[in-house]
Amino acid sequence: MLNDLRTYDNLGDPHYFFELFSSLKNDEAGVWTVRDAEQLFYNKNINGRTIFDGCLVLALKISIVELDELEKISINHRFKDFLLSENQMCDKFVEFLFQALHQDEIFHTIFSLEHISYDIIYHTTQINNSAFGFKYSNFKQLLIDFNVIQIHPTKELSKYILNSRYKKIFDKIILPEIKKRKIGIDELKKSMEQQQIHGEEAEIFVLNFERERLENKVGIDWVAEYSIAEGYDISSFQQVESEYNDCFIEVKSYSGTPYFFWSRNEVDISRIKGDHYFLYLVDRNQMSNDGYKPIIIQNPFKEVLHNDKWIKQIEKYKIQLK
């Protein structure tokens, strides 16, 4: 869908769509044509724009507006009740947009693990500005106009953050597809049979463990749900009184004698964060038992990597020609 829309200058904004949808809703006779919709905005200036070439096309593609065999247009009956205000319209519009895009290949090229990460300060997803490129700048502008993404408060980062207003919709519709695309289809099947399910179950267990330990303190985030590149899975707090996230948890699931695999990135982050980095080892055979507590290791770079109590075994080498 986004590939088809990239040739248009303007995909619309809330003011345009609220006026269009309200007009279609009030069209009792049902005689509007595409031409009528175009004439409604002829010679108009909305937020400094006078060209509206891709707006109706987008509304048709995400099924808010429908076109019949007689070339008459009408508003989707499921959308009519959400036009009491522009804000209400925006929320429903974004939901329709995400539903239409949740399997769009270009969308998932933009919102891929290469470009998105989790911001533990603002507790939401962040995306690189470069993810959109020039080719899809009209789509970026649409997301900005609908306040789906906002310029990151730290402007030097050249990133956007997902508006918390749309986090639930994003998590429900888009996030499952992003998670599915973390690895290839063949690898996904293998992973689902092996460690992926165990890993996510252990992370959810620790998430609930932390919430109970910290008396449901706000700000405990399942970072790995959005990004696997951070080097830890959960952002938490060492104490209820902590004013900011100072506990970064890597979760490892095991059965039998405690063991785990540690990536180079996780090791590096552990070294950097020192006493703020924690390893939670979860016995998947016991985590359903009442009162079970995982093995918790603070500063594993020191307490594991440089401790003779743990046996280290190199599974593979990276070999590179000089």
Phi, psi and omega in degrees: 000313181296329178296324178287332185271349188292344183276352183269147180285320188223125178261003175102168177217174184303321181297316180298308187291325179295320178292317180297310185293323178295321179295318179292323179296323182277358180278082183296326183284340178067046185244011181290140174243172176301320179300318179299317180296319178295321180293331180301330184249014179293129180065017177268155176237114179242113182053041177081007181245138179240353178254128183232042190295328185256001188292307181293325178300315179296315180301324177289319184292328180263009170068025171278324175250140183239148182240126181265181185292344178264012180067021175270144180249150179211164180270140178304129184298334179287348184258342189301325185281002183248032182242026179286335177207163180293323179296317178297318178299319181299315181300315182288324178300313181297322178297314177298320180297312180296322178298321181287334186260354193295344175236015179285127185297319180294318179302318182280348169285322178288306180269062179251169180297339178292331188247338184253155176205181183249132179262110185283346178280316182261359174055049178203175179283142173238151183225139180293140176300324182293345182299329184276327184062185178285329187298325184243031180293332178292325177291319176301317180296322177299314180295324177292314181299323179273005177061028175287318174240149181230150178300132180301134181305330174268090190298334181295342181285341183054051180228166171242155173243147178287128178299128181301338178300329183251011182297316181297319179294317179299314182295325183282319188260316188268316187304317179302324179288322177298316180296323180294331183267006178302324180223164182296166183301313180297317179293326179298316180299316179296316184295319179297330179280338186247261194261342185299313180297314180300317181298314181291322178298318180295321179295318178295321177301313182293323177302312179291323177300315180293320179297320178290317181299323185258017174057045177059035178299135180287140175112004175276118189240138174273084186296322184294345177293334183253326187212139178255008187260359187282338182090003174207163187257327186225135176257120186223203181227145178287325181225158175301327184281351181302134183270344179214163181299116181228021181220110184247115193252125170259124183259131176233134179258142179212168174224131182089225178291133181304129177205163176196162174254135186237120180283162179299320180296318179296320177298315181298316180293322177300316179298316183294317186274343174055238184290353177270356182256133182231142174253123177251113179262118187250121175280107185294346177277347183242347190293347176271355179280138179300134176081001180293137177238136179288165172285125183245124181237116177275138180054062182296339176301322179272315190276345179243304186295327182245040180226125185290354180291338182253136176272126178254134180226125180279121182275328180202157178248149166266120182250124182226135179293136179293000000 
